[in-house]
Amino acid sequence: MVRISTILILVGIGLLFVPIPPIATAIGVLVILAGIALRVIADR
């Protein structure tokens, strides 16, 4: 089963390529950080 954190990281990377730079880039970075945080918390 795919982890939610992996899905969040992939969605965040996808948002970095959306052609609405200021909004999509900020949301993409936040989603990637949330995915990384979930992975760190879940792996403890």
Order of alpha helices (4+ residues) and beta strands (2+ residues): alpha-alpha
